[in-house]
Amino acid sequence: MLPRLYAQQRLRHAAAHHCRRMYTAKPEASPVDFRQPPAVLGLREAPNVDRHGWIDRKKQKLRDLVNYEKAFAAHAAERRHLVEEATKSYFSDAHEMRKHGGKMYHASDKLIKADRAGYMPDFEGVNLNKQPVHTTDLLAGKVSLMSFVYAKYGEAHVNSYVEPFLKHFKDNQKVQLVEVNVQENLMKQWLLKAFIPSIRKNLPEERKANYTLLLKDISRTRKMLDMSNQYIGYVYLVDEKCRIRWTAHGNATEQEVANMLGMIEYMSSTSS
């Protein structure tokens, strides 16, 4: 009798343990659904560098208001942008980072063809030498690795591309590094200003002229560059005519670094 009761008790315990495992076990993590890298980025036409002063720009805005067709198109675009921003959660970038860990796609192993490539927009800022700069002026005439950082988290992403680039091309005069540090949030702009002396102190002298600080909202321009998440660091290969030929983001893989270095070698050897 006792052996039978003992066997029944063991069976009940085993069945209960199986049920607990079945209902409390964590589901297997689904693989990240990477999308395809963007085929074309940037502007359709070469960027125009606006060297007008504040007063001239205000006058041009007033003239544009009289052009009803242009004003209506600008108003419609602004309305679409405001709707997108209003419907976007404040924490959406953070939630997206948790989902894919900073890698939305693997960079292409091919350059975008020159005749299909879009142009890098012009950004007006200040470099670490306290000089006003236009990024179009920096990019023209050289093959460039251009990086964008919006938050501290993105610095490691960018450095995973920048460090092998600097090591490989330190003596190549045809290529250069152009760095852009962006802060769109008004409150955080004051924090970034407080850290500028530290950035200036820690950055090598030869990188300061090409290190641009952008303390402004560029969210409208970010869309055409596929910079959708401000926690991620982005890099672009830009040719001597300011055309975007390749892009990558997040932490670099070994294959992405190898492809990037090979592409820059090819671009610099064929540039005029």
Number of C-alpha atoms within 10 A of each C-alpha: 5 7 8 9 10 10 11 12 12 12 12 11 12 12 11 12 11 11 12 11 10 10 9 8 9 8 7 6 6 6 7 12 11 11 10 11 15 15 15 20 22 21 18 14 11 16 16 9 14 11 10 10 8 8 9 11 13 12 10 11 12 11 11 14 13 10 10 10 11 11 15 12 11 13 12 11 12 13 12 11 13 12 10 11 12 10 8 11 11 10 8 11 17 15 12 15 16 10 13 14 14 21 21 21 17 18 22 17 14 11 19 20 14 12 7 14 22 24 23 29 24 21 20 20 20 20 22 20 13 12 10 13 19 18 24 20 13 18 25 15 16 21 25 26 24 24 25 23 22 20 15 12 15 21 20 16 25 24 17 18 26 21 10 15 19 15 9 12 16 11 9 11 10 18 24 20 20 23 24 22 18 21 23 15 12 11 9 13 16 12 11 16 14 11 11 13 11 10 15 16 11 9 12 9 11 8 16 18 17 21 25 27 23 19 20 14 13 13 14 11 16 15 12 16 21 15 16 12 18 22 21 27 26 26 24 22 25 27 26 20 17 27 30 28 24 27 27 26 25 26 21 21 13 11 11 19 18 14 17 27 16 12 18 23 17 12 22 18 11 8 13 9
